[in-house]
Amino acid sequence: MATRGVFQLNKLVINYCEHGGSSIAVRDYLASGKLVDWAKERPHLNINVRVRNGKHPYVQAHYESSPDVRHQICIKSSDVNQPNIPKVLYQLYNRSGRKITKFTKPLYTDTPSVQGVWTPALNLHMTPEFPMEIKE
């Protein structure tokens, strides 16, 4: 995701095991060459693939907006479900890297108004003028 024209995702690190059964989907994805095609579409992104034998596979994302915080998603394969690796990569690519905050107020401003918020739906210029009489 780009914020003010700057892509927030700096680096993706894909960790997997050469022998473990939980890394089957990752090894198949790497062998198919789809990761290379995905990386060619995003030349600004640094992608590292690491072998960590004896560990479950995961993808780790490093963002520009929060260099200290790393987002990590486990992509472990099992008999029940196979991870959708392109979906995980796309999900991490489209994040801003910032912490998600819940907005509790409908409007945040430094100078709150008692009169309410102006919207284009008010159409004040289309209201008919009311008759005025000046009495002396």
N, C-alpha and C positions, 0 to 999 in steps of 0.2 A: 504494500500500500504506500502511496506517495503522499507525503505531507508537505505542502508548499513546493511541489516539484522534486522533492528529495525522497528516494525510496528508503524506507525505514529498515528493511531487512539487509544486514551486512553479510552475514555468513550463516550457512547451514552446515551442520556436522551430522553425518549419518554414521551411526555406530552399529555394527552387527558382528555375529560370530560365524566363523568359517564352517563349523561342524554342527552347531546346535540346530534342533528342529524348530525352535521358535524364530529362527532367522531365514526360513525357507523362502518366504515371500520377498524379503529384501534381496536375497541372493538372486532370485529369479528376475526381479526388477532391474538389478544392476547388470545381469547377464544379457537382458533383452536390449540394452542400449537406450531405453526410454529416458533414463536420467541424463544422458548426454544430450539428447534432443531437447529436454526441458531446460537444461543449463544453457544451450545455445540461444534459446529465446530470451534469456535473461543474462546478458554478458556482464552486467554490473554486480552480479551476485557471486560470492566466493563459496564454493561447495567443496567440503572435505569429506572423504569417506575413510573411516577408521575401522580396523579389525580389532575387536575386543572379544577374544575367545572366552567362553564360559559365562558370558553375560547376555541378557536379553537385548534385542535391538531397540534403538530409539533414535529420534531425530531431535537435534538441539538447534535452536534458533538464537542468533545474536542480533540485536536491533540497535539502530542509531540513537533512538530516543531514550533508551535506557540501557547503557552499556554494562551496568552491573548486574542486571536481571537477565536471565536466560530462560526461554520457554522451551519446554521439553515434552514430547509426546512419544509414548511407548508404541511401537509397531510390531508387537509380538504376534506370531502366528500360533494358532491352535487348531484342534480338530473342528471346533464349532464355527469359528469365524476367521476369515482371512482379512488382514488389514488392507484398506484401500490406500496404497502409498501415494498415488498422485493426488488424492483428496487431502491427505495430511500435508503434503508439500504445498498445495494451493492454500490450505487454511493458514499455515505459518507464513506464507508469502503475503497474504492479504491482511495480516494483523499490523497494527501500528506499533506494538511493543509496549504500549503504555498500560498501566493498571486500569482495569475497568472500574469506573465509579458510578454509583447509582445516584441519579438526580432525584432529590426528594421534593424540591420546589419546582413549580412549572416554569419559573422565569428567574434567571440570575442576573442581577445588575448592580452597579455601584450606587445608583440613584433610583430607588424604587418609587413608583408613581402611585398615588392614591386613586387617580382617575382611571387607571387601566391601561392596557396596551393598545396602541393604534394598529388597526389592520386595514387592508385595502377594501374589505367588505363593508366598511362603515358608510361609504358613499355620501358624505356630508354635502357635497356640491350638488347632489340631485334632490335634496329635500326642498319642498316648496317654502317660500318665505311667508311668514305669518304677518298679518296686517298690523301696522303700528299707527297709533294716533298720538299726536302731541297735544296735550291739553294745558292751557294756561290759566 
